[in-house]
Amino acid sequence: MSVRALRRQLRPRLRRYGWRLIAALWAVAVVLGYVGFCAVPAASGGPSSVSDALYLALQLFPLQSGAVPPPVPWELEIARFLAPAVVAATAVAAALEALSEELESLSLWRLRDHVVVCGLGERGLLLAKAFSRDHAVVAIEDDEEARGIGEAREEGVIVVVGDATDRTVQRRARVDRARYLVAVGGDDGTNAEVAVDARGLVSVGRQRPLEAFVHVVDPTLCRLLRGRQAAPADDGAYRLRFFNVFETGARAWLDAHPPFAAADRPRPHLVVVGVGQLGTSLVVGAARRWVTLHPEAALRPDEVEPPRISLVDRSARAKRQALLARHPLLESVCDLVAYELDIDSPEFERARFLTGPEGRSASCVYVCLGDDSRGLAAALTIVQCLGGERPPVPVVVRMRQDAGLATLLGGGAGDRGLRGFALLDRTCTLDFLLGRTRGEVMARAIHEDYVRQAHARGETAETNPSAVPWDELAEDLKESCRRQADHVAVKLQAAGCEAVPLGDRRGGAGELSRSEVERLAELEHDRWSAERLFEGWTYASGPKDAERKTSPHLVPWDELSEEIRELDRDAVRGLPAFLAEAGFRIVRSAGAEPLASASPVPEALHA
């Protein structure tokens, strides 16, 4: 165990039990002293009464008693050394308690490559705790009465009370020497100001850049900012990233609870209760995954019956229109239905939104209300309405953390299909913040392989804007890589293969045949084309135009140039490397049919 880990474990225990231990030692010293003096004969200076024995025991602390002729009882022998030691320990502990903030300030001067977290709300506290496992952490909080301060200090976090936008406070937190800066206050403007001010403190010539993560509450604004985000400075001293817990939370939610996993239902029916920031992200994310799994939904809509997505919200119609305005293709790839209901109304309790026109119940329900108690009440109402369904319909309810009301979801709740999704616990993690999730690692590997191929063809960042490092890649292109990573499972099943952990001892898959590479490359082109159409791209001859969202490659596989086909083949040939980056390898599925007879796009597979 490292010294940091040992200190992290001991510090909260000392803070919690230190004074209790000192009080216990005081009591032990008094009792031993009392017993010891009672054993001393009166002729040798012993007490003449019980009160005298107790008085002499108390006098041990200021060193005013205890000098008795031998033989000295063993109880008194221990007490006359223990008492002054306890007095000294009490004085030291009191001094450390009084000077704790000053001592923390002194320790700041030696910090380097640490983490600065601005804001100790729920998000900031979780991130500070997560970082403190492997890094020194400094938290800046402007409210000296904030509940998170004490809890953060118990985890070994150094807390600086002050305004995070004040450069004097930032200098005190040693932002100029930090490795990461995380701005997670409740106000977007304040978070942005923190990042801008920190940029001015960073000096040129750092070995590693200061990576600043700025939380933006509005997912749409977050995407716009990322789209306009400039590349890192040439000096490599500073790197700015924007993130949003609702956006990352939607991806984590869909990974943990796929909306289209029920193979026995010919037409999936997803119900989303509460179409706020998280609910909106879930609807768009679910539609994207449907298009990823079924590219023909965008390419040839008549071939696939679209899933039904029911929106249940007080302003469901207006929010449906807003969704369609941002994603026009959403209406053609899914049947988006609005139910304008309040969850406290009798109409909600009747839950007619759970049944589609075919008379079948919902295949999955997501409850995304901002208040935990109202969300849980709504979820329990829905579970009661679905009580006769077998197997139970998954009902997933958004909770802030795995504490409080979320603990009520234990026991037999899971047997009835009720699940909780702890938004903050799942998103305020280092893996999500630093891009270390399995899907993100695979997406990065996909892009790095593309860059290697581009450089081998003699392309540069000037001739191909996509041939740049991952950190400099535009956000829409990163998202395309993530969609390609989501589609890996589809390709593998189409080839009669599956991904298993690297430690799995099953035999390897060997090389994909030429016909398999060709067919999977065609699947990849279909996936890419459907993704582009969903994002509003259209076909136009001539060069690709990112501003107008036009591309000459939005054509069937047979009409593609051999050069573009080869790019898709390269993506398929790179599958083993992509999976290895994420800790997996390819094996042939037991009893798998040849690719020629496999379904081109599996109907029941989720990414």
MARNUZA-275546 format. One record per residue (C-alpha): residue number from 1; residue in three letters; chain; x, y, z. Coordinates in steps of 0.02 Angstrom, whole numbers. Layout:
# MARNUZA-275546
k|r|c|east|north|up
NUM|ALA|A|X|Y|Z
...
***
This chain:
# MARNUZA-275546
k|r|c|east|north|up
1|MET|A|0|0|0
2|SER|A|69|171|-48
3|VAL|A|102|307|81
4|ARG|A|-35|414|1
5|ALA|A|-162|274|14
6|LEU|A|-113|237|195
7|ARG|A|-126|420|242
8|ARG|A|-295|432|153
9|GLN|A|-361|287|257
10|LEU|A|-291|346|423
11|ARG|A|-334|531|412
12|PRO|A|-525|517|420
13|ARG|A|-511|390|561
14|LEU|A|-399|506|661
15|ARG|A|-517|652|631
16|ARG|A|-667|548|682
17|TYR|A|-596|452|830
18|GLY|A|-446|555|888
19|TRP|A|-535|656|1022
20|ARG|A|-631|504|1080
21|LEU|A|-466|412|1104
22|ILE|A|-392|558|1201
23|ALA|A|-547|567|1314
24|ALA|A|-534|380|1346
25|LEU|A|-350|397|1394
26|TRP|A|-395|537|1516
27|ALA|A|-521|422|1598
28|VAL|A|-398|276|1605
29|ALA|A|-266|386|1686
30|VAL|A|-389|446|1820
31|VAL|A|-451|270|1859
32|LEU|A|-276|195|1868
33|GLY|A|-217|340|1975
34|TYR|A|-364|321|2093
35|VAL|A|-338|133|2111
36|GLY|A|-152|156|2132
37|PHE|A|-167|287|2269
38|CYS|A|-296|181|2361
39|ALA|A|-165|44|2369
40|VAL|A|-35|158|2450
41|PRO|A|-36|148|2642
42|ALA|A|-77|308|2735
43|ALA|A|92|294|2823
44|SER|A|180|309|2655
45|GLY|A|82|462|2600
46|GLY|A|-75|373|2542
47|PRO|A|-247|454|2548
48|SER|A|-354|449|2702
49|SER|A|-520|450|2608
50|VAL|A|-597|412|2438
51|SER|A|-605|597|2395
52|ASP|A|-421|617|2437
53|ALA|A|-377|471|2320
54|LEU|A|-477|550|2179
55|TYR|A|-397|720|2211
56|LEU|A|-222|646|2206
57|ALA|A|-266|554|2044
58|LEU|A|-318|719|1963
59|GLN|A|-158|802|2026
60|LEU|A|-59|680|1917
61|PHE|A|-100|784|1763
62|PRO|A|-12|945|1821
63|LEU|A|128|837|1897
64|GLN|A|78|886|2076
65|SER|A|67|709|2148
66|GLY|A|134|537|2115
67|ALA|A|297|554|2213
68|VAL|A|269|413|2339
69|PRO|A|401|301|2417
70|PRO|A|420|125|2344
71|PRO|A|350|2|2320
72|VAL|A|237|95|2198
73|PRO|A|80|0|2144
74|TRP|A|85|-43|1959
75|GLU|A|-78|51|1928
76|LEU|A|-1|211|1996
77|GLU|A|161|179|1902
78|ILE|A|65|179|1738
79|ALA|A|-47|325|1785
80|ARG|A|92|445|1833
81|PHE|A|173|426|1661
82|LEU|A|11|414|1564
83|ALA|A|-67|573|1637
84|PRO|A|66|698|1577
85|ALA|A|74|607|1410
86|VAL|A|-113|632|1388
87|VAL|A|-96|816|1432
88|ALA|A|39|836|1299
89|ALA|A|-65|742|1169
90|THR|A|-215|852|1205
91|ALA|A|-113|1009|1184
92|VAL|A|-39|949|1019
93|ALA|A|-209|896|953
94|ALA|A|-287|1062|1001
95|ALA|A|-145|1158|918
96|LEU|A|-161|1055|758
97|GLU|A|-349|1083|757
98|ALA|A|-329|1270|779
99|LEU|A|-190|1283|650
100|SER|A|-261|1157|526
101|GLU|A|-299|1287|392
102|GLU|A|-128|1368|413
103|LEU|A|-43|1199|400
104|GLU|A|-143|1159|244
105|SER|A|-87|1324|168
106|LEU|A|94|1282|204
107|SER|A|75|1112|122
108|LEU|A|12|1198|-38
109|TRP|A|184|1266|-76
110|ARG|A|257|1094|-108
111|LEU|A|117|1035|-221
112|ARG|A|145|997|-405
113|ASP|A|42|899|-532
114|HIS|A|-106|903|-414
115|VAL|A|-292|926|-450
116|VAL|A|-390|1084|-416
117|VAL|A|-579|1063|-399
118|CYS|A|-680|1224|-398
119|GLY|A|-845|1199|-308
120|LEU|A|-886|1072|-172
121|GLY|A|-1066|1038|-219
122|GLU|A|-1122|861|-254
123|ARG|A|-1025|849|-418
124|GLY|A|-868|931|-351
125|LEU|A|-864|826|-193
126|LEU|A|-880|663|-290
127|LEU|A|-742|714|-410
128|ALA|A|-629|774|-269
129|LYS|A|-650|606|-182
130|ALA|A|-617|511|-343
131|PHE|A|-459|609|-383
132|SER|A|-395|598|-203
133|ARG|A|-365|411|-222
134|ASP|A|-216|442|-336
135|HIS|A|-181|629|-331
136|ALA|A|-159|770|-209
137|VAL|A|-319|874|-220
138|VAL|A|-354|1056|-180
139|ALA|A|-536|1113|-175
140|ILE|A|-591|1294|-188
141|GLU|A|-760|1333|-108
142|ASP|A|-830|1507|-79
143|ASP|A|-956|1456|55
144|GLU|A|-864|1422|217
145|GLU|A|-1021|1335|285
146|ALA|A|-1035|1215|137
147|ARG|A|-1072|1037|192
148|GLY|A|-943|965|74
149|ILE|A|-795|1049|159
150|GLY|A|-787|933|310
151|GLU|A|-816|777|206
152|ALA|A|-682|829|82
153|ARG|A|-555|860|221
154|GLU|A|-591|688|292
155|GLU|A|-536|619|123
156|GLY|A|-372|714|132
157|VAL|A|-425|856|17
158|ILE|A|-348|1026|54
159|VAL|A|-488|1155|56
160|VAL|A|-461|1337|12
161|VAL|A|-608|1449|58
162|GLY|A|-628|1589|-67
163|ASP|A|-691|1644|-237
164|ALA|A|-626|1526|-373
165|THR|A|-630|1667|-501
166|ASP|A|-508|1769|-395
167|ARG|A|-331|1748|-461
168|THR|A|-261|1771|-287
169|VAL|A|-361|1620|-229
170|GLN|A|-307|1523|-384
171|ARG|A|-125|1563|-348
172|ARG|A|-148|1506|-169
173|ALA|A|-216|1340|-235
174|ARG|A|-62|1329|-348
175|VAL|A|-165|1318|-507
176|ASP|A|-10|1365|-607
177|ARG|A|72|1200|-555
178|ALA|A|-82|1089|-561
179|ARG|A|-111|942|-679
180|TYR|A|-301|956|-688
181|LEU|A|-424|1097|-654
182|VAL|A|-608|1049|-635
183|ALA|A|-737|1190|-629
184|VAL|A|-902|1116|-570
185|GLY|A|-994|1260|-488
186|GLY|A|-1179|1284|-515
187|ASP|A|-1161|1430|-637
188|ASP|A|-1096|1408|-815
189|GLY|A|-1028|1585|-822
190|THR|A|-929|1564|-662
191|ASN|A|-857|1399|-721
192|ALA|A|-802|1480|-885
193|GLU|A|-725|1628|-793
194|VAL|A|-625|1508|-683
195|ALA|A|-553|1423|-837
196|VAL|A|-510|1588|-923
197|ASP|A|-423|1658|-770
198|ALA|A|-326|1496|-746
199|ARG|A|-262|1507|-925
200|GLY|A|-177|1670|-881
201|LEU|A|-81|1589|-737
202|VAL|A|-6|1448|-840
203|SER|A|171|1478|-898
204|VAL|A|243|1425|-1065
205|GLY|A|361|1277|-1065
206|ARG|A|267|1161|-947
207|GLN|A|310|978|-967
208|ARG|A|125|934|-969
209|PRO|A|-22|1049|-1005
210|LEU|A|-147|1103|-875
211|GLU|A|-307|1012|-925
212|ALA|A|-458|1116|-878
213|PHE|A|-628|1030|-871
214|VAL|A|-774|1152|-870
215|HIS|A|-948|1090|-829
216|VAL|A|-1086|1170|-932
217|VAL|A|-1261|1138|-865
218|ASP|A|-1352|1157|-1032
219|PRO|A|-1310|1008|-1146
220|THR|A|-1348|1108|-1305
221|LEU|A|-1233|1249|-1252
222|CYS|A|-1101|1120|-1205
223|ARG|A|-1106|1045|-1381
224|LEU|A|-1097|1217|-1461
225|LEU|A|-947|1266|-1356
226|ARG|A|-858|1104|-1397
227|GLY|A|-894|1133|-1581
228|ARG|A|-812|1305|-1573
229|GLN|A|-673|1250|-1459
230|ALA|A|-503|1301|-1519
231|ALA|A|-360|1179|-1532
232|PRO|A|-233|1179|-1391
233|ALA|A|-104|1318|-1391
234|ASP|A|58|1285|-1482
235|ASP|A|155|1294|-1320
236|GLY|A|56|1146|-1252
237|ALA|A|30|1234|-1087
238|TYR|A|-160|1229|-1075
239|ARG|A|-302|1121|-1137
240|LEU|A|-486|1163|-1116
241|ARG|A|-627|1035|-1116
242|PHE|A|-813|1056|-1089
243|PHE|A|-923|921|-1014
244|ASN|A|-1102|896|-956
245|VAL|A|-1165|764|-834
246|PHE|A|-1331|743|-926
247|GLU|A|-1245|705|-1090
248|THR|A|-1119|584|-1016
249|GLY|A|-1254|518|-901
250|ALA|A|-1365|475|-1049
251|ARG|A|-1224|374|-1129
252|ALA|A|-1189|283|-965
253|TRP|A|-1376|251|-940
254|LEU|A|-1397|179|-1116
255|ASP|A|-1244|69|-1091
256|ALA|A|-1310|1|-927
257|HIS|A|-1493|-13|-979
258|PRO|A|-1508|-32|-1169
259|PRO|A|-1677|24|-1235
260|PHE|A|-1688|-99|-1379
261|ALA|A|-1632|-264|-1302
262|ALA|A|-1797|-359|-1302
263|ALA|A|-1785|-487|-1443
264|ASP|A|-1963|-551|-1421
265|ARG|A|-2044|-384|-1463
266|PRO|A|-2069|-345|-1647
267|ARG|A|-2079|-160|-1612
268|PRO|A|-1988|-86|-1463
269|HIS|A|-2081|44|-1363
270|LEU|A|-1978|159|-1253
271|VAL|A|-2067|274|-1129
272|VAL|A|-1972|425|-1062
273|VAL|A|-2054|511|-913
274|GLY|A|-1982|685|-889
275|VAL|A|-1908|763|-1046
276|GLY|A|-1787|883|-965
277|GLN|A|-1601|892|-1001
278|LEU|A|-1569|710|-960
279|GLY|A|-1729|647|-1040
280|THR|A|-1692|740|-1202
281|SER|A|-1516|668|-1207
282|LEU|A|-1587|494|-1180
283|VAL|A|-1713|511|-1322
284|VAL|A|-1582|570|-1447
285|GLY|A|-1456|442|-1386
286|ALA|A|-1582|301|-1401
287|ALA|A|-1628|355|-1578
288|ARG|A|-1444|362|-1626
289|ARG|A|-1419|186|-1559
290|TRP|A|-1568|123|-1657
291|VAL|A|-1491|197|-1815
292|THR|A|-1323|122|-1769
293|LEU|A|-1400|-51|-1749
294|HIS|A|-1517|-30|-1898
295|PRO|A|-1436|85|-2028
296|GLU|A|-1576|45|-2149
297|ALA|A|-1692|143|-2032
298|ALA|A|-1613|301|-2104
299|LEU|A|-1563|233|-2275
300|ARG|A|-1720|134|-2318
301|PRO|A|-1854|180|-2189
302|ASP|A|-1987|71|-2270
303|GLU|A|-1889|-86|-2229
304|VAL|A|-1891|-63|-2039
305|GLU|A|-2038|-28|-1926
306|PRO|A|-1982|118|-1818
307|PRO|A|-1979|102|-1629
308|ARG|A|-2108|199|-1530
309|ILE|A|-2040|328|-1408
310|SER|A|-2172|404|-1293
311|LEU|A|-2131|570|-1210
312|VAL|A|-2222|601|-1046
313|ASP|A|-2202|778|-981
314|ARG|A|-2301|933|-935
315|SER|A|-2237|1015|-1095
316|ALA|A|-2217|859|-1200
317|ARG|A|-2282|934|-1363
318|ALA|A|-2166|1085|-1357
319|LYS|A|-2018|975|-1313
320|ARG|A|-2060|856|-1454
321|GLN|A|-2057|1002|-1575
322|ALA|A|-1891|1061|-1506
323|LEU|A|-1817|888|-1529
324|LEU|A|-1877|878|-1709
325|ALA|A|-1810|1052|-1746
326|ARG|A|-1636|1000|-1692
327|HIS|A|-1646|824|-1767
328|PRO|A|-1766|824|-1916
329|LEU|A|-1730|642|-1958
330|LEU|A|-1790|590|-1786
331|GLU|A|-1969|587|-1849
332|SER|A|-1929|462|-1987
333|VAL|A|-1821|341|-1885
334|CYS|A|-1940|330|-1736
335|ASP|A|-2122|360|-1694
336|LEU|A|-2111|505|-1572
337|VAL|A|-2273|525|-1471
338|ALA|A|-2307|663|-1344
339|TYR|A|-2414|639|-1187
340|GLU|A|-2441|805|-1098
341|LEU|A|-2466|744|-919
342|ASP|A|-2421|792|-743
343|ILE|A|-2359|644|-641
344|ASP|A|-2477|695|-499
345|SER|A|-2630|687|-610
346|PRO|A|-2757|543|-617
347|GLU|A|-2717|523|-803
348|PHE|A|-2537|478|-760
349|GLU|A|-2596|347|-636
350|ARG|A|-2702|268|-774
351|ALA|A|-2538|255|-874
352|ARG|A|-2617|239|-1046
353|PHE|A|-2451|296|-1119
354|LEU|A|-2381|124|-1076
355|THR|A|-2486|40|-1212
356|GLY|A|-2456|67|-1397
357|PRO|A|-2586|60|-1536
358|GLU|A|-2551|-126|-1560
359|GLY|A|-2605|-158|-1381
360|ARG|A|-2431|-208|-1323
361|SER|A|-2354|-136|-1165
362|ALA|A|-2195|-34|-1162
363|SER|A|-2034|-132|-1181
364|CYS|A|-1934|-11|-1072
365|VAL|A|-1972|141|-962
366|TYR|A|-1851|279|-913
367|VAL|A|-1904|397|-772
368|CYS|A|-1796|554|-779
369|LEU|A|-1872|677|-656
370|GLY|A|-1757|797|-566
371|ASP|A|-1826|762|-392
372|ASP|A|-1783|591|-319
373|SER|A|-1943|571|-217
374|ARG|A|-2059|618|-362
375|GLY|A|-1960|509|-481
376|LEU|A|-1970|359|-367
377|ALA|A|-2157|387|-340
378|ALA|A|-2185|394|-528
379|ALA|A|-2081|237|-556
380|LEU|A|-2177|141|-422
381|THR|A|-2341|194|-502
382|ILE|A|-2282|128|-670
383|VAL|A|-2219|-35|-594
384|GLN|A|-2390|-60|-515
385|CYS|A|-2475|-30|-683
386|LEU|A|-2358|-156|-766
387|GLY|A|-2377|-283|-627
388|GLY|A|-2446|-420|-739
389|GLU|A|-2306|-414|-868
390|ARG|A|-2192|-566|-878
391|PRO|A|-2048|-549|-890
392|PRO|A|-2055|-384|-794
393|VAL|A|-2036|-228|-901
394|PRO|A|-1875|-136|-853
395|VAL|A|-1917|27|-764
396|VAL|A|-1761|131|-734
397|VAL|A|-1774|284|-622
398|ARG|A|-1647|423|-612
399|MET|A|-1577|453|-438
400|ARG|A|-1446|579|-391
401|GLN|A|-1334|458|-295
402|ASP|A|-1330|280|-228
403|ALA|A|-1386|345|-59
404|GLY|A|-1544|414|17
405|LEU|A|-1701|355|-73
406|ALA|A|-1596|250|-192
407|THR|A|-1569|125|-51
408|LEU|A|-1756|86|-57
409|LEU|A|-1730|6|-228
410|GLY|A|-1638|-140|-150
411|GLY|A|-1719|-300|-94
412|GLY|A|-1854|-365|-209
413|ALA|A|-1874|-208|-315
414|GLY|A|-1764|-282|-451
415|ASP|A|-1876|-435|-462
416|ARG|A|-2017|-319|-518
417|GLY|A|-1909|-236|-651
418|LEU|A|-1873|-77|-551
419|ARG|A|-1694|-14|-565
420|GLY|A|-1606|143|-507
421|PHE|A|-1478|243|-604
422|ALA|A|-1368|353|-492
423|LEU|A|-1330|497|-610
424|LEU|A|-1193|582|-511
425|ASP|A|-1110|422|-451
426|ARG|A|-1102|359|-630
427|THR|A|-1044|520|-714
428|CYS|A|-934|608|-587
429|THR|A|-796|480|-607
430|LEU|A|-619|489|-673
431|ASP|A|-658|366|-813
432|PHE|A|-791|478|-886
433|LEU|A|-699|640|-855
434|LEU|A|-532|580|-924
435|GLY|A|-606|475|-1064
436|ARG|A|-556|305|-996
437|THR|A|-719|211|-1023
438|ARG|A|-713|59|-1135
439|GLY|A|-809|144|-1275
440|GLU|A|-702|300|-1267
441|VAL|A|-540|200|-1269
442|MET|A|-601|103|-1421
443|ALA|A|-657|263|-1509
444|ARG|A|-486|340|-1480
445|ALA|A|-402|183|-1548
446|ILE|A|-513|191|-1703
447|HIS|A|-460|369|-1735
448|GLU|A|-276|337|-1704
449|ASP|A|-281|195|-1830
450|TYR|A|-364|312|-1954
451|VAL|A|-228|442|-1927
452|ARG|A|-92|312|-1957
453|GLN|A|-175|260|-2119
454|ALA|A|-194|442|-2172
455|HIS|A|-11|479|-2140
456|ALA|A|37|323|-2237
457|ARG|A|-61|395|-2384
458|GLY|A|38|556|-2369
459|GLU|A|-104|658|-2294
460|THR|A|-73|794|-2165
461|ALA|A|-181|900|-2050
462|GLU|A|-179|1035|-2185
463|THR|A|-245|920|-2322
464|ASN|A|-358|817|-2207
465|PRO|A|-430|904|-2052
466|SER|A|-472|734|-1978
467|ALA|A|-290|678|-1976
468|VAL|A|-252|761|-1809
469|PRO|A|-225|693|-1633
470|TRP|A|-382|645|-1536
471|ASP|A|-372|795|-1419
472|GLU|A|-375|912|-1569
473|LEU|A|-515|822|-1661
474|ALA|A|-682|910|-1684
475|GLU|A|-817|848|-1567
476|ASP|A|-933|789|-1706
477|LEU|A|-792|679|-1774
478|LYS|A|-759|610|-1600
479|GLU|A|-942|567|-1588
480|SER|A|-931|478|-1755
481|CYS|A|-789|371|-1686
482|ARG|A|-896|330|-1534
483|ARG|A|-1039|276|-1647
484|GLN|A|-917|167|-1744
485|ALA|A|-861|89|-1579
486|ASP|A|-1044|55|-1535
487|HIS|A|-1063|-36|-1701
488|VAL|A|-919|-158|-1669
489|ALA|A|-1037|-284|-1587
490|VAL|A|-1150|-280|-1741
491|LYS|A|-1004|-318|-1857
492|LEU|A|-941|-458|-1747
493|GLN|A|-1109|-545|-1738
494|ALA|A|-1130|-526|-1926
495|ALA|A|-964|-619|-1946
496|GLY|A|-1013|-754|-1821
497|CYS|A|-892|-687|-1691
498|GLU|A|-897|-608|-1518
499|ALA|A|-782|-506|-1407
500|VAL|A|-714|-588|-1249
501|PRO|A|-593|-521|-1117
502|LEU|A|-410|-542|-1156
503|GLY|A|-394|-666|-1013
504|ASP|A|-525|-782|-1088
505|ARG|A|-442|-945|-1141
506|ARG|A|-554|-984|-1288
507|GLY|A|-467|-1002|-1456
508|GLY|A|-441|-848|-1563
509|ALA|A|-546|-804|-1715
510|GLY|A|-403|-805|-1839
511|GLU|A|-405|-687|-1986
512|LEU|A|-566|-625|-2062
513|SER|A|-586|-690|-2238
514|ARG|A|-586|-575|-2387
515|SER|A|-774|-596|-2410
516|GLU|A|-802|-558|-2225
517|VAL|A|-698|-400|-2236
518|GLU|A|-794|-346|-2390
519|ARG|A|-966|-375|-2313
520|LEU|A|-921|-293|-2148
521|ALA|A|-847|-145|-2240
522|GLU|A|-1014|-124|-2328
523|LEU|A|-1100|-130|-2159
524|GLU|A|-981|4|-2096
525|HIS|A|-1023|115|-2245
526|ASP|A|-1209|92|-2212
527|ARG|A|-1181|138|-2030
528|TRP|A|-1082|293|-2075
529|SER|A|-1210|348|-2205
530|ALA|A|-1355|326|-2083
531|GLU|A|-1261|422|-1949
532|ARG|A|-1227|565|-2068
533|LEU|A|-1408|573|-2125
534|PHE|A|-1467|576|-1943
535|GLU|A|-1351|724|-1911
536|GLY|A|-1426|821|-2056
537|TRP|A|-1299|787|-2194
538|THR|A|-1353|771|-2376
539|TYR|A|-1277|711|-2537
540|ALA|A|-1190|835|-2653
541|SER|A|-1060|805|-2786
542|GLY|A|-890|884|-2771
543|PRO|A|-783|901|-2613
544|LYS|A|-855|872|-2440
545|ASP|A|-921|1032|-2362
546|ALA|A|-929|1024|-2172
547|GLU|A|-1010|1196|-2160
548|ARG|A|-1156|1149|-2273
549|LYS|A|-1153|967|-2214
550|THR|A|-1140|893|-2387
551|SER|A|-1039|743|-2443
552|PRO|A|-1013|653|-2610
553|HIS|A|-997|487|-2518
554|LEU|A|-1179|473|-2463
555|VAL|A|-1213|344|-2599
556|PRO|A|-1238|154|-2601
557|TRP|A|-1085|44|-2583
558|ASP|A|-1084|-2|-2767
559|GLU|A|-1067|181|-2815
560|LEU|A|-920|218|-2700
561|SER|A|-746|245|-2768
562|GLU|A|-619|108|-2731
563|GLU|A|-521|231|-2624
564|ILE|A|-667|261|-2506
565|ARG|A|-709|76|-2501
566|GLU|A|-532|40|-2445
567|LEU|A|-554|159|-2298
568|ASP|A|-703|55|-2240
569|ARG|A|-603|-106|-2264
570|ASP|A|-463|-32|-2159
571|ALA|A|-589|2|-2020
572|VAL|A|-639|-182|-2023
573|ARG|A|-460|-246|-2028
574|GLY|A|-423|-140|-1875
575|LEU|A|-557|-224|-1768
576|PRO|A|-434|-336|-1672
577|ALA|A|-326|-186|-1627
578|PHE|A|-475|-80|-1575
579|LEU|A|-539|-216|-1460
580|ALA|A|-367|-252|-1387
581|GLU|A|-354|-69|-1334
582|ALA|A|-514|-94|-1234
583|GLY|A|-457|-261|-1159
584|PHE|A|-548|-381|-1277
585|ARG|A|-511|-500|-1419
586|ILE|A|-612|-586|-1553
587|VAL|A|-667|-769|-1550
588|ARG|A|-785|-867|-1660
589|SER|A|-957|-892|-1583
590|ALA|A|-1007|-1072|-1547
591|GLY|A|-1112|-1140|-1690
592|ALA|A|-1102|-977|-1788
593|GLU|A|-1161|-983|-1967
594|PRO|A|-1052|-920|-2109
595|LEU|A|-1063|-734|-2144
596|ALA|A|-1154|-762|-2308
597|SER|A|-1308|-828|-2216
598|ALA|A|-1299|-712|-2067
599|SER|A|-1421|-570|-2048
600|PRO|A|-1335|-411|-2111
601|VAL|A|-1396|-311|-1962
602|PRO|A|-1443|-415|-1808
603|GLU|A|-1615|-368|-1745
604|ALA|A|-1587|-402|-1560
605|LEU|A|-1410|-343|-1527
606|HIS|A|-1372|-190|-1424
607|ALA|A|-1206|-100|-1423
***
